[in-house]
Amino acid sequence: MKRLLIVSAALAGAMLVPAQAQDTSMSFFITSVGSGKGADLGGLEGADAHCAQLAEAAGATGKTWRAYLSTDQVNAKDRIGSGPWFNAKGEKIADDVASLHSNANGITKETGLTEKGEVVKGRGDQPNEHDILTGTKADGTVDGTNTCSNWTTSGAEGAAMLGHHDRKGPDTLPTATSWNAAHASRGGCSQDALKGTGGAGLFYCFAAN
């Protein structure tokens, strides 16, 4: 009987322990500013450092930040951890890599916020800055050609694959609603070239841990 009472007390105590709440602190954002050098981000290392710097300035510490960018050998989807991810206001973006690359993801103009919790200008705003650097195909894998020399050039040659964070674009563009593979930049990899198609050299950052 005594043993039964001890076991019962232990079970009762376990039931009183509250379930651990899910961490909804910021683990996803769009950079509020780019490198200032178009698609020259200093490669993946420079892009990751830019994510970390902006996150730290916004008070988000203790996370390992990765830019959502592909190169000719690296898939963007393989860089960002397993999820889930939340924006600066605690709104869920996706549960995992699979849902992020499905129609179930939560990236919109209203939720695709900067590290400061601010909305990024989209189609219809002045200036339009909805073109987000990705260099990837819709499934998050290597595009292979549109990475501006793996994010190391701002020259007139090459192009960057771009996504529309607001999921909007001209009706003539079948991929206009894609957050990560809407179209390539025109006129090269410079800041002016990115502005010319509706961007500012911004990119997505995800916490990989």
PyMOL commands that set and color helices and strands:
alter all, ss='L'
color gray80, all
select helices_A, chain A and resi 2-16+43-57+76-78+97-100+148-151+191-196
alter helices_A, ss='H'
color red, helices_A
select strands_A, chain A and resi 28-30+65-67+85-86+92-94+131-133+161-164+183-184+199-207
alter strands_A, ss='S'
color yellow, strands_A
deselect
rebuild
show_as cartoon
